[in-house]
Amino acid sequence: MLFTSLLKSAFRTQAIRLIDAKGREHIVGDGFKPRCTLRLTKASLDYTLLLNPGLSVAEAFMDGDILVEDGTLFDFIEVAAINYCHVENFPLVRILRWIGIGRKKFKQYNPIGLAQKNVAHHYDLSTDLYELFLDKDRQYSCAYFSDPEEDLETAQLNKKRHLASKLLLDRESRAALA
């Protein structure tokens, strides 16, 4: 099992018990009593967890595909955090990261025509939509509601004044905000 191999390579301080989707038990960590037991409920997790363990483990837990037994989630997170630095040196993770860097560059390829299309898709929306959450100046930032009864215009003006006070603007610059 690839994910088990990754954990066995990485976990050098403290230990966990891992029960894979086939019910096989693995002690991961060297010479320590396991802090907790993780049970994997899907065989596909072997690959999913290996590809991006930092994200996939959390998602699998939230989806109920990883169960924590004989301990707590905190126990597992603590052991994983202590040992995570060793994950980077696992050969397959290094290869996947190298491939991922190339994939990322490919996915980020954004020539002018495509960039214009992307901008239009995200921002060329109806005025009616923007009026729902932007003020008359089309301020694209969080409004600052000092009172729940304030309208959006007032809250956006509050935000501008709040920012101006933090920037220590002079009186003339502040007057331009009103």
N, C-alpha and C positions, 0 to 999 in steps of 0.2 A: 504494500500500500504506500503510495507516494507521500501522502500527507503525514503518515506515521513516520516515514523515513525522514521527512523534513523536521518533525518534532524531535525525533531521536538525535538528529544532528545538532539541533539548536538548543534543546533543553539540557543545560549542564549544571544549573543551580536549581535545586528543588525538583520535584517530580509530580506528575499526574498519572492517572490510569486512564487509558483510552480504550473504549470498546467500539470496534468498527461496525459497519452495517451488517457484517456477517456474524457478529457476536464474538469475534476474537478479541481477546484482552491483551493489551500492550502496556507495559510500564515504561513511561517516557520520563527520562531524567536519570541521573546516575547516583546510585547509592543512597537514595532518600526515600522515605515513606511518602506515598502519594498524598498530596494536599486535597485532591478532589478526583472525581471520575467524570469523564465526558463520554457520552454515548452518541455516536453518529447513527442517524436513522436512515440515511440514503447512501447507496454505493456511489452515486455521482459526486458526492461531497469530496471524495478522494482527489478528484481533479479540480473541482471548483475552489476548494480551500487552498490548494497549492498555488493556483494562479495569482491570487491576491489575498493572502491570509489576513492582512490587516483589516480588510473590509469584509471579506467573505465569512469569516468566523462570526462576526457580529450579526450579519444578515441571516446566516444559518440559525443562530441562536434565536433571533426574533421570529423566524419562520417556524420554530419548533423542530428543526432538523438536527440540532445539537441539544442534548439534554444534559444538565449538570446533576450528577448524583454524588452522594458521599462528600459533601462539601458545598461550597457556594460559587456563584459566578465570580465574586470578588476573589476567591482563592485562585481560580483559573487565570483571571486577568493579572493578578499579581505575579504568578509564576511566568506567564507569557511576557509580561513587561520586563521582568528581570532578564529574561533570556532572548528577547527579540533581536538584540544586536547580532546574535549568531545566525539568524535567519538569512541575513544578507549574504552570508558566505556559502550557503547551500548551493551546489553547482547548478541545479536545475532552476533555482530562483534567479541566479545570475544570468543564465541564458534567456529565461523568460523576460527579465528586465531589459536585456539588450534588444530582444525582439520588440518588446513594448515601446522602447524609445523610438525605434524606426517606425512602428505603427502609429505612435503619437505624432511624429513629424508628418506622416502621410495624412492622418486625420486632420491635422491643423493646416494643411495646404489650403490656402484661401486667396486665389488670384482675384484681381479687381472685380471682374464680372460676378464671380461667386460671392464676394464680400458685399457687393451692392445688393444682390438678391437676398442675402442673409439679413442685411440691415432693413431692407424693405419688408421682409417677412416679420421682423420683430417690432419695427417702429412705424411703418406706414399703416397705422390702424385708424379707425374712425375717430373723429373729434369727440363723438358722443362717449366713446369708451374712456378717453383721457379725461373728460370732464367729470367722470365718476370719482377719480382719485387724485387729480392734479388741480392746483388753483389756477386763477386766470393767467398767471405768469408762466404756467407749465413747469413749475418747480418739481423736479424729479428727485425729491429727497423726502425723508420722513418729516411729517409735520410735528409741531411741538404743541400738544394740547395741555395748557395749564389749567383748563377747566373743561369738564366733560360736555358742557353746554355750548362750547365754542364751535363755530362753523370752520370749514376747511380753510377759507381765506384768512381768518384770524390766526388759526394754528400755523399756517405757513408764514405769516408775518412774524409770529412769535419765534419761529425757527430762524428766520433771517436776523432778527434782533439778537437772539441768543448767540448765533455764530458771530455776529458783529462784535458783541461784547467780549467774546473769547479772543477775537482777533485784535482787540484794542483799537478799533477804527476811530478816526477823529470824527467830530460832530458833523462835518460836511459829508463825509462818506456815509454816516449813519442816516442822514436826512434823505439820501438817495434811495434808501430802502423803504421809506414810508410811502 
